[in-house]
Amino acid sequence: MTTSASVPAGPEGAISGGETVTDRLVEANERYAHAFTDPGMDAHPVLHVAIVACMDARLDLHAALGLELGDCHTIRNAGGVVTDDVIRSLTISQRALGTRSIVLIHHTGCGLETLTEEFRHDLEMEVGQRPAWAVESFRDVDQDVRQSMQRVRTSPFLLHTDDVRGFVFDVKTGLLREIDPA
């Protein structure tokens, strides 16, 4: 299944001619902008919710959760892990833009389940500098959701930690499975 069928490509999805993927995206934006009208909304999410999820391209969060433009803040990274930068974004989301609920979404078949912190060592050997960030790999997706919920609930920067729920999205069925924080 491909989701970019509306953008012309050569054999096996390759970019034709001298065109790059970025060129295709810019062309798609021009078509989008041609029909665009200002929705007249501000940056405050209508549903007062922030969603933290994995960056995996198989997760279409708006479709999976029945969301529309303007409903939520969406924060994505490798694994959907709650890092210092996620706490920074959630803090701004809550304190400056009025969100109160936080939904964490990991998924089955995550690439972080196949990596280890050895990835950082390999990068250091290759480029001569150790990354300042942790890989945040994990073996048990349910436990990692629990750890992420705990990081959110114990952050001193967040005002609203009473409505924090975590889920695992099944990439084969499209269903969410809620994780008990205990």
Salt bridges, closest charged atoms under 4 A:
ASP42 OD2 - HIS44 ND1 3.32
ASP56 OD2 - ARG58 NH2 2.77
ASP56 OD2 - HIS107 NE2 3.52
ASP85 OD1 - ARG88 NE 2.71
GLU124 OE1 - ARG130 NH1 3.14
GLU136 OE1 - ARG151 NH1 3.27
ASP142 OD1 - ARG177 NH2 2.91
ASP144 OD2 - HIS106 NE2 2.81
GLU178 OE2 - ARG165 NE 2.68
